[in-house]
Amino acid sequence: MKKSKVLLVENIHTVAKEKLESEGFIVDILPHSPDEPELIRILKDYDVLGVRSKTNIGVQSIEASKHLLTIGCFCIGTNQVDLNSANKFGIPVFNAPYSNTRSVAEMVIAEMICLSRQLGDRNMLAHQGAWLKSADGSREVRGKTLGIVGYGHIGSQVSVLAEAIGMKVIFYDVVKKLPLGNAAAMGSLHELLANSDFVTLHVPETVQTKDMISKSELAAIKKGSFLINASRGSVVVIEDLVQALKSKQLGGCAIDVFPEEPASNKEKFLSPLQGLPNVFLTPHIGGSTEEAQLAIGLEVAESFTRYLKIGSTSGAVNFPQVDLPIHKGARRILNVHRNEPGVLGEINSIVSKAGANIQAQFLSTDNEIGYLVMDVEKADADPLSDEIRKLPRSIKTRIVY
């Protein structure tokens, strides 16, 4: 059986390559984030793609690379992938929704303290030879209110850590969430903004969150408070943020994500926020700790391995969930097909005409596709797979063992 070829881009942790190669896959590394033409050209030679957050895999890329078996996002979000197109062509998309939550949460806590104590500016002055020993504008975070926008995996972790250092926590989420500790839910975003000394954003990139923090929200924010964005660059209107900082409506900010980011470490970074006082700018490193990247590399590599070797889609964000145990002495056929009436009947008719013996069979569907995992006698697998592949409504059919 042909070995699957895997392409990992954007400096994914080397543990992913090591793990996949130990499982018998061929793995190549691309250190930068390819644009769409380069990605389409390269993917012709690969079966599997692993990306981080910068590489966009849109409709055109997926349609040109519909031979792909799976895509992995070595990060929390999957907004960089057109999930509907991937689903349509039978490509499950995996991610690592929990592995870097602690790393991002710790950075948010650190940034709050740094902003409240003006540590960035004072550090820079000390390097320049200035000695600004003064308590003016320097405050403790204990007793202050932290407003968390988006109370998911990361937001809730920030909530726990903030309470542990004596902060009051309020949050706003469009989905009803169970508060942790003494955190309190707010009824609206503007209510949260008006009552927070610090605001931290932890929302996905969607149509609803685009430009979520703009002129009106910054005007509603408690005067002199601080804004932290370690979510997505499209959430904050940078030009409005600059004006809020210059007018002293905000006391400072920490921004880790930007509307436009360099594709590699070799490109120059430019932002209107550069040079403003008490502003921390970091190069999208919220989840970039050695511990987090190691955990992410292992998690997504394990998802790849289980899907490629046994067909498990557990954890896929855009695919029917199937995790059938291995049956010794059998071979496994995987089939993705359009979710239309009669397909399973056609497949079972093929099996019946062949006089084949099914040891196990499981079908799971969503609105668009059906995903069938079927274990059959070894001698029956190849001819059955060939016939099932020929069905007009089949999208992908392969044998995994």
Buried (B, 14 or more C-beta within 10 A) or exposed (E): EEEBBBBBBBBBBBBBBBBBEEBEBBBEBBEBBBEBEBBBEBBEEBBBBBBBBBBBBEEBBBEBBBEBBBBBBBBBBBBBBBBEBBBBBBBBBBBBBBBBBBBBBBBBBEBBEBBBBBBBBBEEEEEEEEEEEEEEEEBEBEEBBBBBBBBBBBBBBBBEBBBEBEBBBBBBBEEEBEBBEEBEBBEEBBBBBBBBBBBBBBBBBEEEBEEBBBBEBBBBBBEEBBBBBBBBBBBBBBEBBBBBBEEEBBBBBBBBBBBEBBBEEEEEEEBEBEEBEBBBBBEBEBBBBEEBBBBBBBBBBBBBBBBBBBBBBEBBBBBBEBBBEEEEEBBBBBBBBBBEEEBBEBBEEBBEEEEBEBBBBBBBBEEBBBBBBBBBBEEBBEEBBEBBBEBEBBBBBBBBE
